[in-house]
Amino acid sequence: MKVDRIETIHVLPRWLFLKVHTDVGIVGLGEATLEGRSLTVETAVKEIERYLVGKNPLEIEKHWQTIYRGTFYRNGPVLSSALSGVEQALWDILGKHLNVPVYQLLGGKVRDKIRMYGWVSGEKTGSYVEDFKASVADGKFTAYKTCPVPACQAIESPAVMKQVVDNVRALREAAKSHVDIGVDFHGRCTPALSKRLCKKLEQFDLMFVEEPVLPGDVDAMKDISRSTSIPIAAGERLFTRWQFQELIEKQAVAIIQPDVSHCGGIMEVTLLHVTFPLHPCLILASSLPPSFLPSFLLLSPSFLFSSFSFLLPPLSLLSFRTPLPFSLPFLSLTSLSPLFLSPSLPLLSLLLSPPSLFYRSPPSLFFLFSLLFLLFFLIPPFPLSL
């Protein structure tokens, strides 16, 4: 078996999928999404294609090491995202070739379901509290994440900090005691400001604070962790096990957040819990469809839960060999098919157009998402012949 070509597929608003085609007809699907940089990552994928065409796709580790180590420049969000998508697709090919689940190739599953959390807007305008109350009442999730922190100055005024605290208070008061709330700072604060905000937010029994500072500042992250009782989380903007190493060994965070479409792929997430098993660190996978499925399937006992996107329409563009195993707030693993997913992307030029349609023409979003919702509810996905 040899790699024949790599096909890239843009899906609005920001997803980049790829399909690795082989000369025997098996096609592997991966996700190389890098938010806001899909065209850039696509170029990196095409550069990887020049190496991979004609090679045996089953030699996954060999190809990963060659692509990662074999050039003068390595790592970074663009190259790591491209490599992640290709690596996922190679695992998909191997699973389909052997007709076994990918998680079985990695040692087997350790649980039957995974807890998920949802996203709620943290803006001070709009009906976010009422929407949050409705979602909690529906029992959709038992945990939510929000970002109430605006773009901040190095030292902010009491009024700005009060607004952040008030936004979180409104969610906590609207939630039942069994509902967890995580707060994402998005790395927008200085270490000094993050310390002050964390101290003010401790009263709300938060599940975690994510990226209180930029993810590369490990010493500042550790300092903040020691200054607050709130668990600190980070990692969705880190790439490969080597960038996670210092974060874990210094115990700078309580929760690491590898993104399987950024950090190097399926095996890199697996190696994080294999390489650092003695450190008291939980794993929270940052996930987008379809990359969340391999994230769930290779889980270690230290896995906490996973994020889940409310943008449901793109899920209709993927056809699974069994129905999607959602029973919110959990994803069931028992009903998943032997192959973790099988692609089905409607050949509609409007949906598969380059992302410039989104980046340069925001007013068209309302029409596009309306169409996506119609497709989701009215038209079942149809598989392409693989």
Contacts in CASP RR format, 6 or more apart in sequence:
PFRMAT RR
TARGET T0000
AUTHOR 0000-0000-0000
METHOD contacts of the structure
MODEL  1
MKVDRIETIHVLPRWLFLKVHTDVGIVGLGEATLEGRSLTVETAVKEIER
YLVGKNPLEIEKHWQTIYRGTFYRNGPVLSSALSGVEQALWDILGKHLNV
PVYQLLGGKVRDKIRMYGWVSGEKTGSYVEDFKASVADGKFTAYKTCPVP
ACQAIESPAVMKQVVDNVRALREAAKSHVDIGVDFHGRCTPALSKRLCKK
LEQFDLMFVEEPVLPGDVDAMKDISRSTSIPIAAGERLFTRWQFQELIEK
QAVAIIQPDVSHCGGIMEVTLLHVTFPLHPCLILASSLPPSFLPSFLLLS
PSFLFSSFSFLLPPLSLLSFRTPLPFSLPFLSLTSLSPLFLSPSLPLLSL
LLSPPSLFYRSPPSLFFLFSLLFLLFFLIPPFPLSL
1 22 0 8 1.000
1 23 0 8 1.000
1 24 0 8 1.000
1 26 0 8 1.000
1 56 0 8 1.000
1 57 0 8 1.000
1 58 0 8 1.000
1 93 0 8 1.000
1 97 0 8 1.000
2 22 0 8 1.000
2 23 0 8 1.000
2 53 0 8 1.000
2 54 0 8 1.000
2 55 0 8 1.000
2 56 0 8 1.000
2 57 0 8 1.000
3 20 0 8 1.000
3 21 0 8 1.000
3 22 0 8 1.000
3 23 0 8 1.000
3 52 0 8 1.000
3 53 0 8 1.000
3 54 0 8 1.000
3 55 0 8 1.000
3 56 0 8 1.000
3 57 0 8 1.000
4 21 0 8 1.000
4 22 0 8 1.000
4 23 0 8 1.000
4 53 0 8 1.000
4 54 0 8 1.000
5 21 0 8 1.000
5 49 0 8 1.000
5 53 0 8 1.000
6 18 0 8 1.000
6 19 0 8 1.000
6 20 0 8 1.000
6 21 0 8 1.000
6 45 0 8 1.000
6 46 0 8 1.000
6 48 0 8 1.000
6 49 0 8 1.000
6 52 0 8 1.000
6 53 0 8 1.000
6 86 0 8 1.000
6 89 0 8 1.000
7 18 0 8 1.000
7 19 0 8 1.000
7 21 0 8 1.000
8 16 0 8 1.000
8 17 0 8 1.000
8 18 0 8 1.000
8 32 0 8 1.000
8 42 0 8 1.000
8 45 0 8 1.000
8 46 0 8 1.000
9 16 0 8 1.000
9 17 0 8 1.000
9 18 0 8 1.000
9 19 0 8 1.000
9 345 0 8 1.000
9 352 0 8 1.000
10 16 0 8 1.000
10 38 0 8 1.000
10 42 0 8 1.000
10 352 0 8 1.000
10 353 0 8 1.000
10 354 0 8 1.000
10 355 0 8 1.000
11 17 0 8 1.000
11 314 0 8 1.000
11 317 0 8 1.000
11 345 0 8 1.000
11 351 0 8 1.000
11 352 0 8 1.000
12 351 0 8 1.000
12 353 0 8 1.000
12 355 0 8 1.000
12 357 0 8 1.000
12 358 0 8 1.000
12 368 0 8 1.000
12 372 0 8 1.000
13 355 0 8 1.000
13 358 0 8 1.000
13 365 0 8 1.000
13 368 0 8 1.000
14 33 0 8 1.000
14 35 0 8 1.000
14 36 0 8 1.000
14 38 0 8 1.000
14 355 0 8 1.000
14 358 0 8 1.000
15 31 0 8 1.000
15 33 0 8 1.000
15 38 0 8 1.000
15 288 0 8 1.000
15 289 0 8 1.000
15 314 0 8 1.000
16 31 0 8 1.000
16 32 0 8 1.000
16 33 0 8 1.000
16 34 0 8 1.000
16 38 0 8 1.000
16 41 0 8 1.000
16 42 0 8 1.000
17 29 0 8 1.000
17 30 0 8 1.000
17 31 0 8 1.000
17 32 0 8 1.000
17 33 0 8 1.000
17 290 0 8 1.000
17 343 0 8 1.000
17 345 0 8 1.000
18 29 0 8 1.000
18 30 0 8 1.000
18 31 0 8 1.000
18 32 0 8 1.000
18 45 0 8 1.000
18 85 0 8 1.000
18 86 0 8 1.000
18 89 0 8 1.000
19 27 0 8 1.000
19 28 0 8 1.000
19 29 0 8 1.000
19 30 0 8 1.000
19 89 0 8 1.000
19 343 0 8 1.000
20 27 0 8 1.000
20 28 0 8 1.000
20 30 0 8 1.000
20 52 0 8 1.000
20 57 0 8 1.000
20 86 0 8 1.000
20 89 0 8 1.000
20 90 0 8 1.000
20 92 0 8 1.000
20 93 0 8 1.000
21 27 0 8 1.000
21 28 0 8 1.000
22 57 0 8 1.000
22 93 0 8 1.000
25 386 0 8 1.000
26 93 0 8 1.000
26 96 0 8 1.000
26 97 0 8 1.000
26 386 0 8 1.000
27 93 0 8 1.000
27 343 0 8 1.000
27 386 0 8 1.000
28 89 0 8 1.000
28 90 0 8 1.000
28 92 0 8 1.000
28 93 0 8 1.000
28 96 0 8 1.000
28 343 0 8 1.000
29 88 0 8 1.000
29 89 0 8 1.000
29 92 0 8 1.000
29 290 0 8 1.000
29 341 0 8 1.000
29 342 0 8 1.000
29 343 0 8 1.000
30 85 0 8 1.000
30 86 0 8 1.000
30 88 0 8 1.000
30 89 0 8 1.000
30 92 0 8 1.000
30 261 0 8 1.000
30 290 0 8 1.000
30 291 0 8 1.000
31 84 0 8 1.000
31 85 0 8 1.000
31 88 0 8 1.000
31 261 0 8 1.000
31 288 0 8 1.000
31 289 0 8 1.000
31 290 0 8 1.000
31 291 0 8 1.000
32 41 0 8 1.000
32 42 0 8 1.000
32 45 0 8 1.000
32 81 0 8 1.000
32 82 0 8 1.000
32 84 0 8 1.000
32 85 0 8 1.000
32 86 0 8 1.000
32 261 0 8 1.000
33 41 0 8 1.000
33 81 0 8 1.000
33 261 0 8 1.000
33 288 0 8 1.000
33 291 0 8 1.000
34 40 0 8 1.000
34 41 0 8 1.000
34 77 0 8 1.000
34 78 0 8 1.000
34 81 0 8 1.000
34 261 0 8 1.000
34 262 0 8 1.000
36 355 0 8 1.000
36 359 0 8 1.000
37 77 0 8 1.000
37 78 0 8 1.000
37 81 0 8 1.000
38 355 0 8 1.000
39 354 0 8 1.000
39 355 0 8 1.000
39 356 0 8 1.000
40 78 0 8 1.000
41 78 0 8 1.000
41 81 0 8 1.000
41 82 0 8 1.000
44 78 0 8 1.000
44 79 0 8 1.000
44 81 0 8 1.000
44 82 0 8 1.000
45 82 0 8 1.000
45 85 0 8 1.000
45 86 0 8 1.000
47 82 0 8 1.000
48 67 0 8 1.000
48 82 0 8 1.000
48 83 0 8 1.000
48 86 0 8 1.000
51 63 0 8 1.000
51 66 0 8 1.000
51 67 0 8 1.000
52 63 0 8 1.000
52 67 0 8 1.000
52 86 0 8 1.000
55 63 0 8 1.000
57 63 0 8 1.000
57 90 0 8 1.000
57 93 0 8 1.000
57 94 0 8 1.000
58 90 0 8 1.000
58 93 0 8 1.000
58 94 0 8 1.000
58 97 0 8 1.000
60 87 0 8 1.000
60 90 0 8 1.000
60 91 0 8 1.000
60 94 0 8 1.000
60 267 0 8 1.000
61 267 0 8 1.000
63 86 0 8 1.000
63 87 0 8 1.000
63 90 0 8 1.000
64 83 0 8 1.000
64 87 0 8 1.000
64 264 0 8 1.000
64 267 0 8 1.000
67 83 0 8 1.000
67 86 0 8 1.000
68 74 0 8 1.000
68 75 0 8 1.000
68 83 0 8 1.000
68 240 0 8 1.000
73 79 0 8 1.000
75 239 0 8 1.000
75 240 0 8 1.000
75 242 0 8 1.000
75 243 0 8 1.000
76 239 0 8 1.000
77 237 0 8 1.000
77 239 0 8 1.000
77 262 0 8 1.000
80 239 0 8 1.000
80 240 0 8 1.000
80 262 0 8 1.000
80 263 0 8 1.000
80 264 0 8 1.000
81 261 0 8 1.000
81 262 0 8 1.000
83 264 0 8 1.000
83 265 0 8 1.000
84 260 0 8 1.000
84 261 0 8 1.000
84 262 0 8 1.000
84 263 0 8 1.000
84 264 0 8 1.000
84 265 0 8 1.000
84 268 0 8 1.000
85 261 0 8 1.000
85 265 0 8 1.000
85 291 0 8 1.000
87 264 0 8 1.000
87 265 0 8 1.000
87 266 0 8 1.000
87 267 0 8 1.000
87 268 0 8 1.000
88 260 0 8 1.000
88 261 0 8 1.000
88 265 0 8 1.000
88 266 0 8 1.000
88 291 0 8 1.000
88 294 0 8 1.000
91 102 0 8 1.000
91 105 0 8 1.000
91 266 0 8 1.000
91 267 0 8 1.000
91 294 0 8 1.000
92 102 0 8 1.000
92 339 0 8 1.000
92 340 0 8 1.000
92 341 0 8 1.000
94 102 0 8 1.000
94 105 0 8 1.000
95 101 0 8 1.000
95 102 0 8 1.000
95 105 0 8 1.000
95 338 0 8 1.000
95 339 0 8 1.000
96 339 0 8 1.000
98 105 0 8 1.000
99 338 0 8 1.000
99 339 0 8 1.000
100 338 0 8 1.000
101 108 0 8 1.000
101 297 0 8 1.000
101 336 0 8 1.000
101 337 0 8 1.000
101 338 0 8 1.000
101 339 0 8 1.000
101 340 0 8 1.000
102 266 0 8 1.000
102 294 0 8 1.000
102 297 0 8 1.000
102 298 0 8 1.000
102 339 0 8 1.000
102 340 0 8 1.000
103 109 0 8 1.000
103 294 0 8 1.000
103 297 0 8 1.000
103 298 0 8 1.000
103 340 0 8 1.000
106 266 0 8 1.000
106 267 0 8 1.000
106 270 0 8 1.000
106 297 0 8 1.000
106 298 0 8 1.000
109 297 0 8 1.000
109 299 0 8 1.000
109 333 0 8 1.000
110 299 0 8 1.000
110 300 0 8 1.000
110 301 0 8 1.000
111 299 0 8 1.000
111 303 0 8 1.000
111 333 0 8 1.000
112 332 0 8 1.000
112 333 0 8 1.000
112 334 0 8 1.000
113 327 0 8 1.000
113 330 0 8 1.000
113 331 0 8 1.000
113 332 0 8 1.000
113 333 0 8 1.000
113 334 0 8 1.000
114 296 0 8 1.000
114 299 0 8 1.000
114 303 0 8 1.000
114 305 0 8 1.000
114 306 0 8 1.000
114 330 0 8 1.000
114 331 0 8 1.000
114 333 0 8 1.000
115 142 0 8 1.000
115 143 0 8 1.000
115 304 0 8 1.000
115 305 0 8 1.000
115 306 0 8 1.000
115 329 0 8 1.000
115 330 0 8 1.000
116 141 0 8 1.000
116 143 0 8 1.000
116 305 0 8 1.000
116 306 0 8 1.000
116 307 0 8 1.000
116 308 0 8 1.000
116 328 0 8 1.000
116 329 0 8 1.000
116 330 0 8 1.000
116 331 0 8 1.000
117 141 0 8 1.000
117 142 0 8 1.000
117 143 0 8 1.000
117 144 0 8 1.000
117 145 0 8 1.000
117 180 0 8 1.000
117 182 0 8 1.000
117 305 0 8 1.000
117 306 0 8 1.000
117 307 0 8 1.000
117 308 0 8 1.000
117 329 0 8 1.000
118 140 0 8 1.000
118 141 0 8 1.000
118 143 0 8 1.000
118 144 0 8 1.000
118 145 0 8 1.000
118 307 0 8 1.000
118 308 0 8 1.000
118 310 0 8 1.000
119 144 0 8 1.000
119 145 0 8 1.000
119 146 0 8 1.000
119 307 0 8 1.000
119 308 0 8 1.000
119 309 0 8 1.000
119 310 0 8 1.000
120 128 0 8 1.000
120 131 0 8 1.000
120 132 0 8 1.000
120 135 0 8 1.000
120 144 0 8 1.000
120 145 0 8 1.000
120 146 0 8 1.000
120 171 0 8 1.000
121 128 0 8 1.000
121 131 0 8 1.000
121 146 0 8 1.000
122 128 0 8 1.000
122 146 0 8 1.000
122 147 0 8 1.000
122 148 0 8 1.000
122 167 0 8 1.000
122 171 0 8 1.000
123 167 0 8 1.000
124 163 0 8 1.000
124 166 0 8 1.000
124 167 0 8 1.000
129 170 0 8 1.000
129 171 0 8 1.000
129 174 0 8 1.000
132 144 0 8 1.000
132 171 0 8 1.000
132 174 0 8 1.000
132 175 0 8 1.000
133 174 0 8 1.000
135 141 0 8 1.000
135 144 0 8 1.000
136 174 0 8 1.000
136 175 0 8 1.000
136 176 0 8 1.000
136 179 0 8 1.000
139 328 0 8 1.000
139 329 0 8 1.000
140 328 0 8 1.000
140 329 0 8 1.000
141 179 0 8 1.000
141 308 0 8 1.000
141 328 0 8 1.000
141 329 0 8 1.000
142 178 0 8 1.000
142 179 0 8 1.000
142 180 0 8 1.000
142 329 0 8 1.000
143 179 0 8 1.000
143 180 0 8 1.000
143 181 0 8 1.000
143 182 0 8 1.000
143 207 0 8 1.000
143 305 0 8 1.000
143 329 0 8 1.000
144 171 0 8 1.000
144 175 0 8 1.000
144 179 0 8 1.000
144 180 0 8 1.000
144 181 0 8 1.000
144 182 0 8 1.000
145 181 0 8 1.000
145 182 0 8 1.000
145 183 0 8 1.000
145 184 0 8 1.000
145 210 0 8 1.000
145 307 0 8 1.000
146 167 0 8 1.000
146 168 0 8 1.000
146 171 0 8 1.000
146 181 0 8 1.000
146 182 0 8 1.000
146 183 0 8 1.000
146 184 0 8 1.000
147 183 0 8 1.000
147 184 0 8 1.000
147 185 0 8 1.000
147 186 0 8 1.000
148 163 0 8 1.000
148 164 0 8 1.000
148 167 0 8 1.000
148 168 0 8 1.000
148 183 0 8 1.000
149 164 0 8 1.000
149 183 0 8 1.000
149 184 0 8 1.000
149 185 0 8 1.000
149 186 0 8 1.000
149 188 0 8 1.000
149 189 0 8 1.000
149 197 0 8 1.000
150 160 0 8 1.000
150 163 0 8 1.000
150 164 0 8 1.000
150 188 0 8 1.000
151 188 0 8 1.000
152 160 0 8 1.000
152 188 0 8 1.000
152 189 0 8 1.000
152 190 0 8 1.000
152 193 0 8 1.000
154 190 0 8 1.000
154 192 0 8 1.000
154 193 0 8 1.000
155 190 0 8 1.000
155 192 0 8 1.000
155 193 0 8 1.000
156 193 0 8 1.000
161 196 0 8 1.000
161 197 0 8 1.000
161 200 0 8 1.000
164 197 0 8 1.000
164 200 0 8 1.000
164 201 0 8 1.000
165 197 0 8 1.000
165 200 0 8 1.000
165 201 0 8 1.000
168 181 0 8 1.000
168 183 0 8 1.000
168 201 0 8 1.000
168 204 0 8 1.000
168 206 0 8 1.000
169 204 0 8 1.000
171 181 0 8 1.000
172 181 0 8 1.000
172 204 0 8 1.000
172 205 0 8 1.000
175 181 0 8 1.000
180 206 0 8 1.000
180 207 0 8 1.000
181 204 0 8 1.000
181 206 0 8 1.000
181 207 0 8 1.000
182 206 0 8 1.000
182 207 0 8 1.000
182 208 0 8 1.000
182 209 0 8 1.000
182 210 0 8 1.000
183 201 0 8 1.000
183 206 0 8 1.000
183 208 0 8 1.000
183 209 0 8 1.000
183 210 0 8 1.000
184 209 0 8 1.000
184 210 0 8 1.000
184 211 0 8 1.000
185 194 0 8 1.000
185 197 0 8 1.000
185 209 0 8 1.000
185 210 0 8 1.000
185 211 0 8 1.000
185 212 0 8 1.000
185 213 0 8 1.000
186 210 0 8 1.000
186 211 0 8 1.000
187 211 0 8 1.000
187 212 0 8 1.000
187 213 0 8 1.000
187 214 0 8 1.000
187 215 0 8 1.000
189 197 0 8 1.000
189 212 0 8 1.000
189 213 0 8 1.000
190 213 0 8 1.000
191 212 0 8 1.000
191 213 0 8 1.000
191 217 0 8 1.000
191 220 0 8 1.000
191 223 0 8 1.000
191 224 0 8 1.000
194 209 0 8 1.000
194 212 0 8 1.000
194 213 0 8 1.000
194 224 0 8 1.000
195 223 0 8 1.000
195 224 0 8 1.000
195 227 0 8 1.000
195 228 0 8 1.000
197 212 0 8 1.000
198 209 0 8 1.000
198 212 0 8 1.000
198 224 0 8 1.000
198 227 0 8 1.000
198 228 0 8 1.000
198 230 0 8 1.000
199 227 0 8 1.000
199 228 0 8 1.000
201 209 0 8 1.000
201 230 0 8 1.000
202 228 0 8 1.000
202 229 0 8 1.000
202 230 0 8 1.000
206 230 0 8 1.000
207 231 0 8 1.000
208 230 0 8 1.000
208 231 0 8 1.000
208 232 0 8 1.000
208 233 0 8 1.000
208 254 0 8 1.000
208 255 0 8 1.000
208 284 0 8 1.000
209 228 0 8 1.000
209 230 0 8 1.000
209 231 0 8 1.000
209 232 0 8 1.000
209 233 0 8 1.000
210 232 0 8 1.000
210 233 0 8 1.000
210 234 0 8 1.000
210 257 0 8 1.000
211 233 0 8 1.000
211 234 0 8 1.000
211 235 0 8 1.000
211 236 0 8 1.000
211 237 0 8 1.000
212 221 0 8 1.000
212 224 0 8 1.000
212 232 0 8 1.000
213 220 0 8 1.000
213 221 0 8 1.000
213 224 0 8 1.000
215 221 0 8 1.000
215 234 0 8 1.000
215 235 0 8 1.000
215 236 0 8 1.000
215 237 0 8 1.000
215 238 0 8 1.000
215 247 0 8 1.000
216 238 0 8 1.000
216 243 0 8 1.000
218 246 0 8 1.000
218 247 0 8 1.000
218 250 0 8 1.000
218 252 0 8 1.000
219 250 0 8 1.000
219 252 0 8 1.000
221 232 0 8 1.000
221 234 0 8 1.000
221 247 0 8 1.000
221 252 0 8 1.000
221 253 0 8 1.000
222 250 0 8 1.000
222 251 0 8 1.000
222 252 0 8 1.000
224 232 0 8 1.000
225 232 0 8 1.000
225 251 0 8 1.000
225 252 0 8 1.000
225 253 0 8 1.000
225 254 0 8 1.000
231 253 0 8 1.000
231 254 0 8 1.000
231 255 0 8 1.000
232 252 0 8 1.000
232 253 0 8 1.000
232 254 0 8 1.000
232 255 0 8 1.000
233 253 0 8 1.000
233 254 0 8 1.000
233 255 0 8 1.000
233 256 0 8 1.000
233 257 0 8 1.000
233 284 0 8 1.000
234 247 0 8 1.000
234 252 0 8 1.000
234 253 0 8 1.000
234 255 0 8 1.000
234 256 0 8 1.000
234 257 0 8 1.000
235 244 0 8 1.000
235 247 0 8 1.000
235 253 0 8 1.000
235 256 0 8 1.000
235 257 0 8 1.000
235 258 0 8 1.000
235 259 0 8 1.000
235 263 0 8 1.000
235 286 0 8 1.000
236 257 0 8 1.000
236 258 0 8 1.000
236 259 0 8 1.000
236 262 0 8 1.000
236 286 0 8 1.000
237 262 0 8 1.000
238 244 0 8 1.000
238 247 0 8 1.000
238 258 0 8 1.000
238 263 0 8 1.000
239 262 0 8 1.000
239 263 0 8 1.000
239 264 0 8 1.000
240 263 0 8 1.000
240 264 0 8 1.000
240 268 0 8 1.000
241 268 0 8 1.000
241 271 0 8 1.000
241 272 0 8 1.000
241 275 0 8 1.000
244 256 0 8 1.000
244 258 0 8 1.000
244 263 0 8 1.000
244 272 0 8 1.000
244 276 0 8 1.000
245 275 0 8 1.000
245 276 0 8 1.000
246 252 0 8 1.000
247 253 0 8 1.000
247 256 0 8 1.000
248 256 0 8 1.000
248 272 0 8 1.000
248 276 0 8 1.000
248 279 0 8 1.000
248 281 0 8 1.000
249 276 0 8 1.000
249 279 0 8 1.000
251 279 0 8 1.000
251 280 0 8 1.000
251 281 0 8 1.000
253 281 0 8 1.000
254 280 0 8 1.000
254 281 0 8 1.000
254 282 0 8 1.000
255 281 0 8 1.000
255 282 0 8 1.000
255 283 0 8 1.000
255 284 0 8 1.000
255 304 0 8 1.000
256 272 0 8 1.000
256 281 0 8 1.000
256 282 0 8 1.000
256 283 0 8 1.000
256 284 0 8 1.000
257 283 0 8 1.000
257 284 0 8 1.000
257 285 0 8 1.000
257 286 0 8 1.000
258 268 0 8 1.000
258 269 0 8 1.000
258 272 0 8 1.000
258 283 0 8 1.000
258 285 0 8 1.000
258 286 0 8 1.000
259 285 0 8 1.000
259 286 0 8 1.000
259 287 0 8 1.000
259 291 0 8 1.000
260 266 0 8 1.000
260 268 0 8 1.000
260 269 0 8 1.000
260 285 0 8 1.000
260 287 0 8 1.000
260 291 0 8 1.000
260 292 0 8 1.000
260 294 0 8 1.000
260 295 0 8 1.000
261 288 0 8 1.000
261 291 0 8 1.000
262 286 0 8 1.000
263 269 0 8 1.000
265 294 0 8 1.000
266 294 0 8 1.000
266 298 0 8 1.000
269 283 0 8 1.000
269 285 0 8 1.000
269 295 0 8 1.000
269 298 0 8 1.000
270 298 0 8 1.000
270 300 0 8 1.000
272 283 0 8 1.000
273 283 0 8 1.000
273 300 0 8 1.000
273 302 0 8 1.000
273 303 0 8 1.000
274 300 0 8 1.000
277 302 0 8 1.000
281 302 0 8 1.000
282 302 0 8 1.000
282 303 0 8 1.000
282 304 0 8 1.000
283 299 0 8 1.000
283 300 0 8 1.000
283 302 0 8 1.000
283 303 0 8 1.000
283 304 0 8 1.000
284 303 0 8 1.000
284 304 0 8 1.000
284 305 0 8 1.000
284 306 0 8 1.000
284 307 0 8 1.000
285 292 0 8 1.000
285 295 0 8 1.000
285 296 0 8 1.000
285 303 0 8 1.000
285 306 0 8 1.000
285 307 0 8 1.000
286 306 0 8 1.000
286 307 0 8 1.000
287 295 0 8 1.000
287 296 0 8 1.000
287 306 0 8 1.000
287 307 0 8 1.000
287 308 0 8 1.000
287 309 0 8 1.000
288 309 0 8 1.000
289 309 0 8 1.000
289 314 0 8 1.000
289 315 0 8 1.000
289 318 0 8 1.000
290 318 0 8 1.000
290 341 0 8 1.000
290 343 0 8 1.000
292 306 0 8 1.000
292 308 0 8 1.000
292 331 0 8 1.000
293 336 0 8 1.000
293 340 0 8 1.000
293 341 0 8 1.000
294 340 0 8 1.000
295 306 0 8 1.000
296 306 0 8 1.000
296 331 0 8 1.000
296 333 0 8 1.000
297 333 0 8 1.000
297 336 0 8 1.000
297 340 0 8 1.000
306 331 0 8 1.000
308 331 0 8 1.000
312 376 0 8 1.000
313 369 0 8 1.000
313 372 0 8 1.000
313 373 0 8 1.000
313 375 0 8 1.000
313 376 0 8 1.000
314 372 0 8 1.000
315 324 0 8 1.000
315 376 0 8 1.000
316 372 0 8 1.000
316 375 0 8 1.000
316 376 0 8 1.000
316 379 0 8 1.000
316 381 0 8 1.000
317 344 0 8 1.000
317 345 0 8 1.000
317 346 0 8 1.000
317 351 0 8 1.000
317 375 0 8 1.000
317 381 0 8 1.000
318 341 0 8 1.000
318 343 0 8 1.000
318 344 0 8 1.000
318 345 0 8 1.000
318 381 0 8 1.000
319 342 0 8 1.000
319 343 0 8 1.000
319 344 0 8 1.000
319 381 0 8 1.000
319 382 0 8 1.000
319 383 0 8 1.000
320 336 0 8 1.000
320 337 0 8 1.000
320 341 0 8 1.000
320 342 0 8 1.000
321 337 0 8 1.000
321 338 0 8 1.000
321 339 0 8 1.000
321 341 0 8 1.000
321 342 0 8 1.000
322 335 0 8 1.000
322 336 0 8 1.000
322 337 0 8 1.000
323 335 0 8 1.000
325 331 0 8 1.000
325 332 0 8 1.000
325 333 0 8 1.000
325 334 0 8 1.000
325 335 0 8 1.000
325 336 0 8 1.000
326 332 0 8 1.000
342 383 0 8 1.000
342 386 0 8 1.000
343 383 0 8 1.000
343 384 0 8 1.000
343 386 0 8 1.000
344 381 0 8 1.000
344 382 0 8 1.000
344 383 0 8 1.000
344 384 0 8 1.000
345 351 0 8 1.000
345 352 0 8 1.000
345 384 0 8 1.000
346 352 0 8 1.000
346 375 0 8 1.000
346 379 0 8 1.000
346 381 0 8 1.000
346 382 0 8 1.000
347 384 0 8 1.000
350 368 0 8 1.000
350 371 0 8 1.000
351 368 0 8 1.000
351 371 0 8 1.000
351 372 0 8 1.000
351 375 0 8 1.000
357 364 0 8 1.000
357 368 0 8 1.000
358 364 0 8 1.000
358 365 0 8 1.000
358 368 0 8 1.000
END
